[in-house]
Amino acid sequence: MKMNPLGRTGIEVSELCLGSMTWGTQNTAEEGHDQIDRALMAGINFIDTAEMYPVNPVSAETIGRTERIIGLWFERDGRRGDVVLATKHSGEGLAAVRDGAPITSQTIPEAIEGSLRRLKTDYIDLYQFHWPNRGSYMFRKNWTFDPSGQNRADTIAHMEDALGALQREVERGTIRAFGLSNESAWGTTQWVEAAARAGGPRVASIQNEYSLMCRMADTDLAETCVNEDVGLLSFSPLAAGLLTGKYQGGAIPDGSRMSLNGDLGGRKTDRAFAAVDAYLDIARRHGLDPSQMALAWCLTRLFMTSVIFGSTTMDQLEVALGAVDVTLSEEVMAEIDTAHRAHPMPY
């Protein structure tokens, strides 16, 4: 398992990151603990969660349950030092958390204290803002997102105010590093510049959706990541399970995400299934497991710090772990590029 630097923090994280968002709905606490045990055995040191988890569905009754499950593992095993732990502060609009309040210097200490209690730890290694107050291009909003109504001065003032609150948490020892999620190239650059200008922790990473089927980061964000040492943490590298092939031909396996979230968060389109067919064909002809091919491809990206994957079964976890041993040939990489050009942005 390769280790990569987390921005300029001096922290190193494994190239695969164990996602946790199904623990507490689709997975029990015991299953989540088994996943942590197996992941650490395989060399993973990085676990990602969020105060709003679990999902499928998100509900007021389950908010914080995933963090509590992780906290119970820390309490059981006492292995906090073996894990680089990342969690997230929910942004504006999620009614189940702080009645939908935006991220502010007032909500940051409260949110951190809540996460620390649930996680049964004294510190968070990477504290991320789950999405920006001003909105995001992520979650299929790239088709309609309109930034023309933004007030630039207010955005910059918010960033500087939030960084001040984060710096106080760094000084208290409750967080070690700061990251973004569902941000844009412009927003990421402004966070970097605000820290240089006004102080506060420099953004170390950005967690955005990225996969063979969602490659928006290949454009402006990739350049930002490379030039500013802000590493990408990709989520949904298997396109919510589409790239496994399990949904082809109208199949909806029992207990799968599609059985709980019918349109896979807007990813279920006719063009998506055609794109999956193209990638499955490449994997089949080259004797590759399609999930491992998709994960291994993400690991080749020069701006990638860690690829976050989630599993609901141990068999799925084992397949994902095997991706680090897969090397994609130049021929496979060229065929993937051809498929991407034929099936761009399928959702």
N, C-alpha and C positions, 0 to 999 in steps of 0.2 A: 504494500500500500504506500504510494508516494505521498509525501508531505509537501504542502505548498505554503508560502508565506501569506498571512492575512494582512494585506495592505502593507503599511509601514509599522505595524504594531509590535513586531517581534514574535507574535504568536504564530505557530504553525498548525495547520489543519490538514486532515486527510483529504485526498482527492475525491473520495466519496463521503457524503454526509448522510446520516440516518435521519430521515424525516419522521414526524410523529403525529401528523394531524388526524390519523384515524384512531389513535388510542383514546378510548373512552366512548366511542360509538361503534365502529366496525371491529375494534379490537378491545379485549379486556386488559386490565392492568397487568395481569400475569403474562399475557401475550406480548405486551409492550416490553416488559422486563426481559422476557426471553429474547426479544429482538435486540435489546441493548447488549445483553450478554454475548450473543453471537457476533454482533457487529464489532465489539471491542476485541473479541478473540481474533477476528479477521484483520485487525489493524486500524479500524476506524476509531478516531478520537473525537469526532465532531457530531453533535446532536442539535437539531433545529426544532424549535417549537414556537408557540405564540400564546399570548394571554387569551386569545379568542378560541383556541382549539379545544375540542375536536370539531371537525366539520362532518358533512354528510349525515345530518344537516347541522348547520350552526344554529344554536338555540340558547336562550337565556339560561335554561336549566343546566346546560353542559359547559358553559363558558368557564375556562380555567381548569377543566378536568384533566386535560393532557399534562399540564404543568404539575398537577398533584400526583399523577402517575409517575412522572419522572422523579419527583421529590421522594416518593415512597421507595424508589430504587436506590437513590442516594442514601436514604435512611437505612435501608436494608444492607447495602454493601459497603457503605463508607468509602466509595471510590470516586469522590468528587474530583480529585486531582487528576484522574485518568481521562476526564472529559472536557473538551472545549464546548461550552454550552451557549447556544444562541437562542434568544427569545425576542418577542416583538411587542411593541406598543401599538394598539389599534388606532387607526386614523379616524377622521371625521365620518359620521354617517352610520356607524354600526350601533344601532339602538340598544343592543343587549349589553354594551360596554359603556359605562358612564353616560348613558342616555344619548349616545351619538356625539359626544363632545369631541372637538378637534384636539390635535396634539398641541399642548402649550407648556410653558415653563411651570405651570401649576399642576398639570396632569402628570408630568413626567415622574416626580418623586412618588406620587400616589401609585402610579402604575408599577413602578419598580418595586416598591414595598410589597404590593400584592403578589407580584411574580416571585419575589424572594420567599415569601411565606409559603406559597404553594410548592415551590421547588425545594424547599427545606435546605437552602444554601445561603451563604453570606454575600455571594457575588455572582454576577452574570458576566461571562467572558465577552460576548458580543451582543449589544443591545441595539435592536433595529426598529426603525419606524416602518410600520407595515404598509402604509401608503401615504402619499402626501396630502395635506389638507386641501390643496388646490385641485385635487383630482389626478387621474392617471390615464395613460394610454393602455394600461394592462387590462386584463379580463374582457377582451373583445371590445373595449371602448376605443381602440385605435381607429375604428371605422368612423367614429362620431366625435371624438374628444376635441373641444374647441377652447384653446387657451386665450382667445382674444378678450375675454372678460376679466382676466387676471390683473391684479394691481401689483406691479413689480416691487414697488417700495414696501408694500405690506409683506410680500413673500420674503424679501431679504430681511426685514425686521424680525419676522417670525423665526427665520433660521438663526439669526444671531441670538435671539432670546432663548431659543431651545438649546443652542450650544452652551450658553451660560449655565442653564440648568443641568445639562449633561456633565459639564466640567465639575460642577459641585458634587455630582454623584461619583465621578472619577476620584475626586479628592477624598470622598467618604469611603471609597473602596468598594462600592456596590456594583460598579461596572468597570470593565477593562478597556473596551473598545466600542466603537459606534459604527453602525451600518445602516444602509437604506434598503428599501424594498419597494418594488413597483414604481420606481422613479424613472425619470427621463435623463437623457444626456445633459440637457441644459440644467436641470435641477441638481444633478450630481456635481457638475462643475461649480454651481453656485454654493453648494455646501462646502466644497473644498476651499473655495475662495473666502467664504465667510469665516471658516476656522483660521485661515492664514491672517485674515484682517482683524478679527475680533477675539480670537482665542477659542478654546474649546477643543474637544477631540476631533481629529481629522477623520473624515469618513474612510473606512477601511474596505468596505465591500458594498455590493448592491445585489440584492436577491430579486431577480426577475424571472419570469417564465422564459425557458429556452429549450428547444428541442429541434429535431429534424423538421418538425412541422410548424414551429414558431420561432422564426429567426430574426425578429426585429432587432435584436442586439447586434447583429452583424454589421449594421450601418453605423450611425453616429455613436452609439453607446460603446461599441468595441474600441473606437479610437479614444474615447474618454477613459475607459478602463486601462488601456495600455499606457497612455501618457500621464495619467494621474495616479497610477498604482492603486486603483480601486478594483479589486477582483470581483468577477461575476460569480455569484452562487446561483446556479440554475435550479429552478423548481419545475416540476412536471416534465422531466426529461423524457418520459415515455408518453407524453401527450395524454395524461389522465388515463393511461392504459390502452389507448388506441394503437400505439406502435407495437404492442404485444401481439396484435392480430386477433385478440379474443372477442372483439365485437364485429368482426367481418361477417357478412352474410346475414345480418340482422340478429346475430346472437346477443343475448343479454344474460350472462351467467348469474346464477343466484348469489346474492351478497356482493356483487361487483358494484363499482361506483355508478355505472349507468343504471343499475337496478334501483338506486337511491336518488340519483340526480340524472334525470332522463336525457338531458341535452349535453351532459358533461360540461356544464358551465359555458355553453355556446360553442363547444368544439365539435358537436355532432352535426356534420353537414355532408352532403353528397360528395363534395370535392375532397373532404377529409378522408373518406373511405377509399376514394380513388388514389389519393396520395399514399395511404397505408399499403394498398396493393403494390404500388411501385417499390416501396421499401421492403416489404415482405419478399418480393421477387428477388431483390438484390441479396438479401440474407439467405434465401433458399438456394440460390445458384452458387453461393460461395460457402455453403455449409456453416453458416453462422446462426446462432440464436438471435432472433430479431430484437429482443430486449437488450441483450448484451451488445449488439451492434449499435443500437441507439445510444446507449450509455457510453460505450467506448468512443463513439464519434464525438460526443460532448467533451470527453476528456482530452481530445486532441486540440481543442480551441485554445489559442494562445492567450486569451483574456480570461480563461476559466480558472477560478481558485478551487471550487469544490462543486460537485454535482449532487444535489439533494434528491434522494429517492425515498419512496415510501412503499411498504409492503403490508399486506393484510394476512399473508401466510408465510410460514418459514420457507416453503419451497420458493416463493417469489423472492425472498431475501437471499437465498442461496444463489439463485440465478443472477441477481444484481451484483452480488459480491464477486462473481466470476468475471464481470466485465473488466476488471483491472488486469486480467491475464490475456485479454483479447487485443491483438494488434491488427489494425485494418490495413490492408494492402493499398498501394497506390491505385490499383484498379477499382477496388471497392470505393475509395474516396472519390474517384472521378465519376463513378456511376451514381453515387449519392448526390454529387453536384448536378449531374444531368437530371436526376429525378426532381431535385429542388427547383430547377428552372422550369420544368414541365408542370410542377404543382406548387407554385409559390403561394404562401399565405392562405392555406386551405380553409382557415377559419379566422 
